[in-house]
Amino acid sequence: MHFWEAQKILTSFYSQCVKPVCETYQLTQMEYDILMFLTNNPQYDTASDIVKIRMLTKSHVSSALKELERRGLIRTAFQNNNRKTIHISIQEEAEPIIEAGKTAQIKFGQKLFQGFSKEEMEIYSGLFQRTCQNARKEMEETK
């Protein structure tokens, strides 16, 4: 199977696993992804962090953040008298979504890696991390 086909299968399978959460809470995939990114990566709490790390378009991130804030799921604010950078915090209203999202992510991982031994998981994880590092390095060098 070609690498790109395999990547699309994984992405589609993940979307299928989290679709019930998105439907239950009336979220777009982008809104869900941003909420879960902020949950799983609390050190990255700005829109520019999301755009850079997730490699998403600014306009899509901006639209999703506006909707999440409108619904009271996140809050944006300046910190430490820095009027240039807006930081994002998840609000208590998002907790049911986050819990459902974490459950969906765990089920996704369990289904994806069923039958893998601990050693196989460690090998896979190491190879995957190296592959991603190589890709990021090449992208940065060709900018």
DSSP file with accessible surface (Angstrom, degrees, kcal/mol):
  #  RESIDUE AA STRUCTURE BP1 BP2  ACC     N-H-->O    O-->H-N    N-H-->O    O-->H-N    TCO  KAPPA ALPHA  PHI   PSI    X-CA   Y-CA   Z-CA
    1    1 A M              0   0  166      0, 0.0     2,-0.1     0, 0.0     0, 0.0   0.000 360.0 360.0 360.0 137.4    0.0    0.0    0.0
    2    2 A H     >  -     0   0  105      1,-0.1     4,-2.2     4,-0.0     3,-0.4  -0.410 360.0-120.3 -68.2 144.4    1.3    3.4   -0.9
    3    3 A F  H  > S+     0   0  129      1,-0.2     4,-2.5     2,-0.2     5,-0.2   0.882 111.7  51.1 -53.1 -45.2    2.3    5.7    2.1
    4    4 A W  H  > S+     0   0  156      1,-0.2     4,-2.0     2,-0.2    -1,-0.2   0.868 108.9  50.6 -67.2 -35.5   -0.3    8.4    1.2
    5    5 A E  H  > S+     0   0  112     -3,-0.4     4,-2.0     2,-0.2    -1,-0.2   0.915 110.9  49.5 -65.0 -42.0   -3.1    5.9    1.0
    6    6 A A  H  X S+     0   0   35     -4,-2.2     4,-2.2     2,-0.2    -2,-0.2   0.912 109.4  51.7 -63.7 -41.2   -2.2    4.5    4.4
    7    7 A Q  H  X S+     0   0   76     -4,-2.5     4,-2.3     1,-0.2    -1,-0.2   0.915 109.0  50.5 -63.0 -40.9   -2.0    8.0    5.9
    8    8 A K  H  X S+     0   0  135     -4,-2.0     4,-2.7     1,-0.2    -1,-0.2   0.884 107.7  53.8 -65.1 -37.6   -5.5    8.8    4.5
    9    9 A I  H  X S+     0   0   91     -4,-2.0     4,-2.7     2,-0.2    -2,-0.2   0.935 109.9  47.2 -62.2 -44.7   -6.8    5.5    6.0
   10   10 A L  H  X S+     0   0   70     -4,-2.2     4,-2.5     2,-0.2    -2,-0.2   0.926 113.5  47.8 -63.2 -44.3   -5.5    6.5    9.5
   11   11 A T  H  X S+     0   0   69     -4,-2.3     4,-2.5     1,-0.2    -2,-0.2   0.922 113.8  47.2 -62.9 -43.5   -6.9   10.0    9.2
   12   12 A S  H  X S+     0   0   76     -4,-2.7     4,-2.3     2,-0.2    -2,-0.2   0.898 111.4  50.8 -65.6 -40.4  -10.3    8.7    8.1
   13   13 A F  H  X S+     0   0   52     -4,-2.7     4,-2.2    -5,-0.2    -2,-0.2   0.922 110.3  49.6 -64.3 -42.5  -10.4    6.1   10.8
   14   14 A Y  H  X S+     0   0   48     -4,-2.5     4,-1.9     1,-0.2     5,-0.2   0.946 110.8  49.8 -61.2 -45.9   -9.6    8.7   13.5
   15   15 A S  H  X S+     0   0   40     -4,-2.5     4,-1.4     1,-0.2    -1,-0.2   0.896 109.8  51.6 -59.7 -40.1  -12.3   11.0   12.1
   16   16 A Q  H  < S+     0   0  138     -4,-2.3    -1,-0.2     1,-0.2    -2,-0.2   0.893 109.1  50.8 -62.8 -39.1  -14.7    8.0   12.3
   17   17 A C  H  < S+     0   0   24     -4,-2.2     4,-0.2     1,-0.2    -1,-0.2   0.832 117.8  37.0 -69.2 -33.4  -13.8    7.4   15.9
   18   18 A V  H >X S+     0   0    0     -4,-1.9     4,-2.0     1,-0.2     3,-0.7   0.553  90.6  93.4 -98.1  -6.6  -14.4   10.9   17.0
   19   19 A K  H 3X S+     0   0  114     -4,-1.4     4,-2.9     1,-0.2     5,-0.3   0.884  80.9  56.7 -55.6 -42.1  -17.4   11.7   14.8
   20   20 A P  H 3> S+     0   0   68      0, 0.0     4,-2.6     0, 0.0    -1,-0.2   0.890 107.5  49.2 -59.6 -34.7  -19.9   10.7   17.5
   21   21 A V  H <> S+     0   0   13     -3,-0.7     4,-2.3    -4,-0.2    -2,-0.2   0.945 111.8  48.3 -66.8 -46.2  -18.3   13.3   19.9
   22   22 A C  H  <>S+     0   0   11     -4,-2.0     5,-2.6     1,-0.2     4,-0.4   0.913 115.0  45.5 -60.6 -42.1  -18.5   16.0   17.2
   23   23 A E  H ><5S+     0   0  119     -4,-2.9     3,-0.8     3,-0.2    -2,-0.2   0.920 111.8  50.9 -68.3 -44.3  -22.1   15.1   16.5
   24   24 A T  H 3<5S+     0   0  101     -4,-2.6    -1,-0.2    -5,-0.3    -2,-0.2   0.901 121.8  32.5 -59.8 -41.7  -23.2   15.0   20.1
   25   25 A Y  T 3<5S-     0   0   73     -4,-2.3    -1,-0.2    -5,-0.2    -2,-0.2   0.281 108.4-119.8-102.7   9.9  -21.7   18.4   20.9
   26   26 A Q  T < 5 +     0   0  158     -3,-0.8     2,-0.4    -4,-0.4    -3,-0.2   0.930  60.4 149.5  51.7  55.6  -22.3   20.0   17.5
   27   27 A L      < -     0   0   14     -5,-2.6    -1,-0.2    -6,-0.1     2,-0.1  -0.892  46.6-125.4-114.3 147.6  -18.6   20.6   16.8
   28   28 A T     >  -     0   0   71     -2,-0.4     4,-2.6     1,-0.1     5,-0.2  -0.466  34.9-107.5 -77.1 164.5  -16.8   20.7   13.5
   29   29 A Q  H  > S+     0   0   60      1,-0.2     4,-3.0     2,-0.2     5,-0.2   0.907 122.1  52.8 -59.4 -40.2  -13.8   18.5   13.2
   30   30 A M  H  > S+     0   0   43      2,-0.2     4,-2.5     1,-0.2    -1,-0.2   0.923 108.8  48.1 -63.4 -44.3  -11.5   21.6   13.4
   31   31 A E  H  > S+     0   0   16      2,-0.2     4,-2.4     1,-0.2    -1,-0.2   0.933 114.1  47.1 -62.9 -43.9  -13.2   22.8   16.6
   32   32 A Y  H  X S+     0   0    0     -4,-2.6     4,-2.6     1,-0.2     5,-0.3   0.943 111.6  50.9 -61.0 -48.3  -12.9   19.3   18.2
   33   33 A D  H  X S+     0   0   24     -4,-3.0     4,-2.6     1,-0.2    -2,-0.2   0.896 110.9  48.6 -59.3 -40.3   -9.2   19.0   17.1
   34   34 A I  H  X S+     0   0    1     -4,-2.5     4,-2.8     2,-0.2     5,-0.2   0.937 110.8  49.8 -67.8 -44.8   -8.4   22.4   18.6
   35   35 A L  H  X S+     0   0    0     -4,-2.4     4,-2.0     1,-0.2    -2,-0.2   0.934 115.0  44.2 -58.1 -45.0  -10.1   21.6   21.9
   36   36 A M  H  X S+     0   0    3     -4,-2.6     4,-2.9     2,-0.2    -1,-0.2   0.881 111.4  53.6 -71.4 -34.9   -8.2   18.3   22.1
   37   37 A F  H  X S+     0   0   11     -4,-2.6     4,-1.7    -5,-0.3    -2,-0.2   0.947 110.6  46.6 -61.6 -47.2   -4.9   19.9   21.1
   38   38 A L  H  < S+     0   0    9     -4,-2.8    -2,-0.2     1,-0.2    -1,-0.2   0.880 114.6  48.5 -62.5 -36.5   -5.2   22.5   23.8
   39   39 A T  H  < S+     0   0   29     -4,-2.0    -2,-0.2    -5,-0.2    -1,-0.2   0.932 117.2  39.6 -67.5 -46.1   -6.2   19.7   26.3
   40   40 A N  H  < S+     0   0   77     -4,-2.9    -2,-0.2     1,-0.2    -1,-0.2   0.615 125.9  36.1 -82.1 -13.0   -3.3   17.4   25.3
   41   41 A N    ><  +     0   0   46     -4,-1.7     3,-2.2    -5,-0.2    -1,-0.2  -0.510  62.5 164.8-137.9  65.1   -0.7   20.2   24.9
   42   42 A P  T 3  S+     0   0   94      0, 0.0    -1,-0.1     0, 0.0    -2,-0.1   0.734  72.9  67.7 -62.0 -19.2   -1.4   22.9   27.6
   43   43 A Q  T 3  S+     0   0  119      1,-0.2     2,-0.8    -3,-0.1    -5,-0.1   0.694  92.8  64.8 -72.3 -17.2    2.0   24.4   27.0
   44   44 A Y    <   +     0   0   87     -3,-2.2    -1,-0.2    -7,-0.2    -3,-0.1  -0.855  61.2 149.5-107.4  96.1    0.9   25.5   23.6
   45   45 A D        +     0   0   35     -2,-0.8    43,-3.1     4,-0.0     2,-0.3   0.010  38.9  84.6-124.3  28.9   -1.9   28.0   24.3
   46   46 A T  B  > S-A   87   0A   8     41,-0.2     4,-1.9     1,-0.1     5,-0.1  -0.911  78.4-119.0-126.0 159.9   -1.9   30.5   21.4
   47   47 A A  H  > S+     0   0   39     39,-0.5     4,-2.7    -2,-0.3     5,-0.2   0.898 116.5  54.7 -61.6 -39.5   -3.4   30.5   18.0
   48   48 A S  H  > S+     0   0   82      1,-0.2     4,-2.7     2,-0.2     5,-0.2   0.871 105.0  53.9 -65.2 -33.4    0.0   30.7   16.4
   49   49 A D  H  > S+     0   0   39      2,-0.2     4,-2.9     1,-0.2     5,-0.5   0.938 110.2  47.1 -61.0 -45.8    1.1   27.6   18.4
   50   50 A I  H  X S+     0   0    0     -4,-1.9     4,-2.1     1,-0.2     6,-0.4   0.937 113.9  47.0 -62.4 -46.9   -1.9   25.7   17.0
   51   51 A V  H  X>S+     0   0   29     -4,-2.7     4,-0.9     1,-0.2     5,-0.9   0.941 117.8  42.2 -60.7 -47.1   -1.2   26.9   13.4
   52   52 A K  H  <5S+     0   0  151     -4,-2.7    -2,-0.2    -5,-0.2    -1,-0.2   0.945 121.3  37.0 -68.7 -49.1    2.6   26.1   13.6
   53   53 A I  H  <5S+     0   0   43     -4,-2.9    -3,-0.2    -5,-0.2    -2,-0.2   0.917 126.0  36.3 -75.9 -43.3    2.4   22.7   15.4
   54   54 A R  H  <5S-     0   0   96     -4,-2.1    -1,-0.2    -5,-0.5    -2,-0.2   0.560 101.6-131.8 -85.4  -9.8   -0.7   21.3   13.8
   55   55 A M  T  <5 +     0   0  100     -4,-0.9     2,-0.3    -5,-0.3    -3,-0.2   0.931  53.0 150.4  57.2  51.4    0.2   22.9   10.4
   56   56 A L      < -     0   0   40     -5,-0.9    -1,-0.2    -6,-0.4     2,-0.2  -0.709  52.3 -93.2-107.5 162.3   -3.3   24.3   10.0
   57   57 A T     >  -     0   0   70     -2,-0.3     4,-2.3     1,-0.1     5,-0.2  -0.514  27.1-129.5 -78.1 144.2   -4.4   27.5    8.1
   58   58 A K  H  > S+     0   0  163      1,-0.2     4,-3.0     2,-0.2     5,-0.2   0.885 106.6  53.4 -57.9 -43.2   -4.7   30.6   10.2
   59   59 A S  H  > S+     0   0   75      1,-0.2     4,-2.4     2,-0.2    -1,-0.2   0.901 109.8  46.9 -64.9 -39.6   -8.1   31.4    8.9
   60   60 A H  H  > S+     0   0  109      2,-0.2     4,-2.3     1,-0.2    -1,-0.2   0.910 114.6  46.9 -67.6 -41.5   -9.5   28.0    9.8
   61   61 A V  H  X S+     0   0    1     -4,-2.3     4,-2.8     2,-0.2     5,-0.2   0.938 112.4  50.4 -64.0 -45.2   -8.0   28.2   13.3
   62   62 A S  H  X S+     0   0   51     -4,-3.0     4,-2.3    -5,-0.2    -2,-0.2   0.929 111.6  47.4 -59.7 -45.9   -9.3   31.7   13.8
   63   63 A S  H  X S+     0   0   76     -4,-2.4     4,-2.0     1,-0.2    -1,-0.2   0.919 113.5  47.8 -62.5 -44.5  -12.8   30.8   12.7
   64   64 A A  H  X S+     0   0    5     -4,-2.3     4,-2.7     1,-0.2    -2,-0.2   0.913 111.3  50.4 -65.2 -41.8  -12.9   27.7   15.0
   65   65 A L  H  X S+     0   0   16     -4,-2.8     4,-2.6     1,-0.2     5,-0.2   0.904 108.5  52.7 -63.9 -40.0  -11.5   29.7   18.0
   66   66 A K  H  X S+     0   0  141     -4,-2.3     4,-2.6    -5,-0.2    -1,-0.2   0.919 111.9  45.6 -60.8 -43.4  -14.1   32.4   17.5
   67   67 A E  H  X S+     0   0   56     -4,-2.0     4,-2.1     2,-0.2    -2,-0.2   0.914 112.2  50.5 -68.1 -41.9  -16.9   29.8   17.5
   68   68 A L  H  <>S+     0   0    0     -4,-2.7     5,-2.5     1,-0.2     6,-0.9   0.907 113.7  45.9 -62.1 -39.0  -15.4   28.0   20.5
   69   69 A E  H ><5S+     0   0   78     -4,-2.6     3,-1.6     4,-0.2    -2,-0.2   0.916 108.9  55.0 -70.5 -40.5  -15.2   31.3   22.4
   70   70 A R  H 3<5S+     0   0  176     -4,-2.6    -2,-0.2     1,-0.3    -1,-0.2   0.893 109.0  49.0 -58.3 -37.2  -18.7   32.2   21.4
   71   71 A R  T 3<5S-     0   0   74     -4,-2.1    -1,-0.3    -5,-0.1    -2,-0.2   0.482 116.5-115.8 -83.4  -1.7  -20.0   29.0   22.8
   72   72 A G  T < 5S+     0   0   28     -3,-1.6    21,-0.4    -4,-0.2    -3,-0.2   0.676  82.8 119.4  78.6  17.4  -18.1   29.6   26.1
   73   73 A L  S   <S+     0   0    8     -5,-2.5    18,-2.7    -6,-0.2     2,-0.3   0.746  78.7  19.8 -87.5 -25.6  -15.8   26.6   25.7
   74   74 A I  E     -B   90   0A   3     -6,-0.9     2,-0.4    16,-0.3    16,-0.2  -0.907  66.4-149.5-133.7 166.2  -12.6   28.6   25.6
   75   75 A R  E     -B   89   0A 130     14,-2.6    14,-2.8    -2,-0.3     2,-0.4  -0.992   8.3-152.6-134.7 142.8  -11.6   32.0   26.8
   76   76 A T  E     +B   88   0A  39     -2,-0.4     2,-0.3    12,-0.2    12,-0.2  -0.926  25.0 154.0-116.3 143.6   -8.9   34.2   25.2
   77   77 A A  E     -B   87   0A  34     10,-2.2    10,-3.2    -2,-0.4     2,-0.2  -0.989  42.2-107.3-161.4 155.0   -6.9   36.8   27.1
   78   78 A F  E     -B   86   0A  77     -2,-0.3     2,-0.4     8,-0.2     8,-0.1  -0.576  37.1-148.9 -80.5 151.6   -3.7   38.7   27.2
   79   79 A Q  E >   +B   82   0A  87      6,-0.6     3,-2.0     3,-0.6     6,-0.2  -0.958  62.3   0.1-126.2 146.0   -1.2   37.7   29.9
   80   80 A N  T 3  S-     0   0  153     -2,-0.4    -1,-0.2     1,-0.3     3,-0.1   0.857 122.6 -61.2  52.4  46.0    1.4   39.6   31.9
   81   81 A N  T 3  S+     0   0  163      1,-0.2     2,-0.9    -3,-0.1    -1,-0.3   0.684  97.9 140.0  57.8  16.4    0.8   43.0   30.3
   82   82 A N  E <   - B   0  79A  63     -3,-2.0    -3,-0.6     1,-0.1    -1,-0.2  -0.830  28.3-178.8 -90.1 106.5    1.8   41.5   26.9
   83   83 A R  E    S+     0   0A 180     -2,-0.9    -1,-0.1     1,-0.2     3,-0.1   0.309  71.5  63.2 -91.0   9.6   -0.8   43.1   24.5
   84   84 A K  E    S+     0   0A 191      1,-0.2     2,-0.5     2,-0.0    -1,-0.2   0.793  94.4  56.9-100.0 -34.3    0.6   41.2   21.5
   85   85 A T  E     -     0   0A  50     -3,-0.2    -6,-0.6    -6,-0.2     2,-0.5  -0.885  65.6-155.4-110.9 124.4   -0.1   37.6   22.3
   86   86 A I  E     - B   0  78A  79     -2,-0.5   -39,-0.5    -8,-0.1     2,-0.3  -0.830  12.6-152.6 -97.1 128.2   -3.5   36.2   23.1
   87   87 A H  E     -AB  46  77A  35    -10,-3.2   -10,-2.2    -2,-0.5     2,-0.4  -0.767   6.3-139.8-102.1 148.7   -3.5   33.1   25.3
   88   88 A I  E     - B   0  76A  12    -43,-3.1     2,-0.4    -2,-0.3   -12,-0.2  -0.883  16.4-174.1-111.2 134.6   -6.3   30.5   25.2
   89   89 A S  E     - B   0  75A  43    -14,-2.8   -14,-2.6    -2,-0.4     2,-0.3  -0.983  24.9-122.9-128.3 142.2   -7.7   28.7   28.2
   90   90 A I  E     - B   0  74A  49     -2,-0.4   -16,-0.3   -16,-0.2     2,-0.2  -0.642  29.2-138.5 -80.7 137.1  -10.3   25.9   28.2
   91   91 A Q    >   -     0   0   53    -18,-2.7     3,-2.1    -2,-0.3     4,-0.3  -0.556  22.3-108.8 -96.6 161.1  -13.4   26.7   30.2
   92   92 A E  G >  S+     0   0  162      1,-0.3     3,-2.0    -2,-0.2   -19,-0.1   0.816 113.8  70.0 -57.2 -31.3  -15.3   24.3   32.5
   93   93 A E  G 3  S+     0   0  122    -21,-0.4     4,-0.3     1,-0.3    -1,-0.3   0.729  93.8  58.0 -60.8 -21.0  -18.2   24.1   30.0
   94   94 A A  G <> S+     0   0    0     -3,-2.1     4,-2.6   -21,-0.3     3,-0.3   0.574  77.9  95.4 -86.7  -8.0  -15.8   22.1   27.7
   95   95 A E  H <> S+     0   0   83     -3,-2.0     4,-2.7    -4,-0.3     5,-0.2   0.881  81.8  50.0 -55.8 -45.1  -15.2   19.3   30.3
   96   96 A P  H  > S+     0   0   67      0, 0.0     4,-2.2     0, 0.0    -1,-0.2   0.913 113.2  47.9 -61.4 -37.3  -17.9   16.9   29.1
   97   97 A I  H  > S+     0   0    4     -3,-0.3     4,-2.8    -4,-0.3    -2,-0.2   0.930 111.9  49.4 -65.5 -44.9  -16.6   17.3   25.5
   98   98 A I  H  X S+     0   0    4     -4,-2.6     4,-3.0     2,-0.2     5,-0.2   0.919 110.7  49.5 -63.3 -42.6  -13.0   16.8   26.6
   99   99 A E  H  X S+     0   0   97     -4,-2.7     4,-2.1     1,-0.2    -1,-0.2   0.931 113.6  45.6 -63.3 -43.9  -13.9   13.6   28.6
  100  100 A A  H  X S+     0   0   28     -4,-2.2     4,-2.3    -5,-0.2    -2,-0.2   0.898 113.4  51.3 -65.0 -37.9  -15.8   12.2   25.6
  101  101 A G  H  X S+     0   0    0     -4,-2.8     4,-2.6     2,-0.2    -2,-0.2   0.906 108.5  49.8 -65.3 -43.1  -12.9   13.2   23.4
  102  102 A K  H  X S+     0   0   80     -4,-3.0     4,-2.5     2,-0.2    -1,-0.2   0.917 110.6  50.6 -62.0 -41.6  -10.3   11.5   25.6
  103  103 A T  H  X S+     0   0   68     -4,-2.1     4,-2.5    -5,-0.2    -2,-0.2   0.929 111.1  48.4 -61.7 -44.0  -12.4    8.3   25.6
  104  104 A A  H  X S+     0   0   10     -4,-2.3     4,-2.4     1,-0.2    -2,-0.2   0.903 111.4  50.3 -63.8 -40.1  -12.7    8.4   21.8
  105  105 A Q  H  X S+     0   0   47     -4,-2.6     4,-2.4     2,-0.2    -1,-0.2   0.901 110.4  49.4 -66.3 -39.5   -8.9    8.9   21.5
  106  106 A I  H  X S+     0   0  100     -4,-2.5     4,-2.7     2,-0.2    -2,-0.2   0.939 111.7  48.3 -64.3 -45.8   -8.2    6.0   23.8
  107  107 A K  H  X S+     0   0  112     -4,-2.5     4,-2.6     1,-0.2     5,-0.3   0.898 109.9  53.4 -61.4 -40.5  -10.5    3.7   21.9
  108  108 A F  H  X S+     0   0   35     -4,-2.4     4,-2.8     2,-0.2    -1,-0.2   0.951 111.3  45.5 -57.3 -50.4   -8.9    4.8   18.6
  109  109 A G  H  X S+     0   0   22     -4,-2.4     4,-2.3     1,-0.2    -2,-0.2   0.906 112.4  50.8 -61.6 -41.7   -5.5    3.9   19.9
  110  110 A Q  H  < S+     0   0  128     -4,-2.7     4,-0.3     1,-0.2    -1,-0.2   0.921 114.8  42.7 -63.1 -43.6   -6.7    0.6   21.3
  111  111 A K  H >< S+     0   0  113     -4,-2.6     3,-0.8    -5,-0.2    -2,-0.2   0.900 114.3  51.0 -69.2 -41.3   -8.3   -0.4   18.0
  112  112 A L  H 3< S+     0   0   44     -4,-2.8    -2,-0.2    -5,-0.3    -1,-0.2   0.887 119.8  33.8 -64.3 -39.1   -5.4    0.9   15.9
  113  113 A F  T >< S+     0   0   50     -4,-2.3     3,-2.1    -5,-0.2    -1,-0.2   0.159  80.3 143.4-108.6  19.9   -2.7   -1.0   17.9
  114  114 A Q  T <  S+     0   0  150     -3,-0.8     3,-0.1     1,-0.3    -3,-0.1  -0.339  72.7  21.1 -61.4 136.6   -4.6   -4.1   18.9
  115  115 A G  T 3  S+     0   0   82      1,-0.3     2,-0.3     0, 0.0    -1,-0.3   0.366  91.5 128.9  87.2  -5.5   -2.3   -7.1   18.8
  116  116 A F    <   -     0   0   91     -3,-2.1    -1,-0.3     4,-0.0     2,-0.1  -0.670  54.0-133.8 -81.5 137.6    0.9   -5.1   19.1
  117  117 A S     >  -     0   0   45     -2,-0.3     4,-2.4    -3,-0.1     5,-0.2  -0.378  26.2-106.5 -80.1 166.4    3.3   -6.2   21.8
  118  118 A K  H  > S+     0   0  149      1,-0.2     4,-2.1     2,-0.2     5,-0.2   0.912 123.0  50.8 -59.1 -42.0    4.9   -3.6   24.1
  119  119 A E  H  > S+     0   0  119      1,-0.2     4,-2.4     2,-0.2    -1,-0.2   0.907 108.9  50.5 -64.5 -41.9    8.2   -4.0   22.3
  120  120 A E  H  > S+     0   0   99      1,-0.2     4,-3.0     2,-0.2    -1,-0.2   0.896 109.3  51.9 -62.8 -39.5    6.5   -3.5   18.9
  121  121 A M  H  X S+     0   0   61     -4,-2.4     4,-2.7     2,-0.2    -1,-0.2   0.899 109.2  49.5 -63.3 -41.6    4.9   -0.3   20.2
  122  122 A E  H  X S+     0   0  118     -4,-2.1     4,-2.2     2,-0.2    -2,-0.2   0.921 113.4  46.2 -64.7 -42.1    8.2    1.0   21.4
  123  123 A I  H  X S+     0   0  109     -4,-2.4     4,-2.6     2,-0.2     5,-0.2   0.950 114.3  47.8 -64.0 -48.1    9.9    0.3   18.0
  124  124 A Y  H  X S+     0   0   84     -4,-3.0     4,-2.9     1,-0.2     5,-0.2   0.930 111.6  50.4 -58.5 -46.9    6.9    1.8   16.1
  125  125 A S  H  X S+     0   0   51     -4,-2.7     4,-2.5     1,-0.2    -1,-0.2   0.924 111.7  47.5 -59.8 -45.4    6.9    4.9   18.3
  126  126 A G  H  X S+     0   0   32     -4,-2.2     4,-2.2     2,-0.2    -1,-0.2   0.925 114.0  46.2 -63.2 -45.0   10.6    5.5   17.9
  127  127 A L  H  X S+     0   0   88     -4,-2.6     4,-2.4     2,-0.2    -2,-0.2   0.913 113.0  50.1 -65.1 -41.5   10.5    5.0   14.1
  128  128 A F  H  X S+     0   0  109     -4,-2.9     4,-2.5    -5,-0.2     5,-0.2   0.930 110.1  49.9 -64.1 -43.4    7.5    7.3   13.8
  129  129 A Q  H  X S+     0   0  111     -4,-2.5     4,-2.5    -5,-0.2    -1,-0.2   0.915 111.6  48.7 -62.2 -42.4    9.1   10.0   15.8
  130  130 A R  H  X S+     0   0  154     -4,-2.2     4,-2.5     2,-0.2    -1,-0.2   0.906 109.9  52.1 -64.2 -41.1   12.2    9.9   13.7
  131  131 A T  H  X S+     0   0   81     -4,-2.4     4,-2.2     1,-0.2    -2,-0.2   0.938 111.9  46.1 -60.0 -45.9   10.2   10.0   10.5
  132  132 A C  H  X S+     0   0   52     -4,-2.5     4,-2.8     1,-0.2     5,-0.2   0.901 111.2  52.1 -65.3 -41.1    8.3   13.1   11.8
  133  133 A Q  H  X S+     0   0  122     -4,-2.5     4,-2.6     2,-0.2    -1,-0.2   0.918 109.7  49.7 -60.9 -43.2   11.6   14.8   12.9
  134  134 A N  H  X S+     0   0   97     -4,-2.5     4,-2.4     2,-0.2    -2,-0.2   0.923 111.7  48.3 -61.4 -44.0   13.1   14.2    9.4
  135  135 A A  H  X S+     0   0   50     -4,-2.2     4,-2.4     2,-0.2    -2,-0.2   0.936 113.0  46.9 -64.1 -46.2   10.1   15.7    7.7
  136  136 A R  H  X S+     0   0  101     -4,-2.8     4,-2.5     2,-0.2     5,-0.2   0.915 111.5  51.8 -61.7 -43.0   10.0   18.7   10.0
  137  137 A K  H  X S+     0   0  111     -4,-2.6     4,-2.2    -5,-0.2    -1,-0.2   0.937 111.3  46.6 -59.5 -46.9   13.8   19.3    9.5
  138  138 A E  H  X S+     0   0  103     -4,-2.4     4,-1.5     1,-0.2    -1,-0.2   0.892 111.5  51.6 -64.9 -38.2   13.5   19.1    5.7
  139  139 A M  H  < S+     0   0   86     -4,-2.4     4,-0.3     1,-0.2    -1,-0.2   0.908 111.4  47.0 -65.3 -41.7   10.5   21.5    5.8
  140  140 A E  H >< S+     0   0  123     -4,-2.5     3,-0.9     1,-0.2    -2,-0.2   0.877 111.4  51.5 -67.7 -36.4   12.4   24.0    7.9
  141  141 A E  H 3< S+     0   0  118     -4,-2.2    -1,-0.2     1,-0.2    -2,-0.2   0.783 109.5  49.9 -72.3 -24.4   15.5   23.8    5.7
  142  142 A T  T 3<        0   0  107     -4,-1.5    -1,-0.2    -5,-0.2    -2,-0.2   0.356 360.0 360.0 -97.4   6.0   13.5   24.4    2.5
  143  143 A K    <         0   0  204     -3,-0.9    -3,-0.1    -4,-0.3    -4,-0.0  -0.350 360.0 360.0 -71.4 360.0   11.7   27.5    3.8
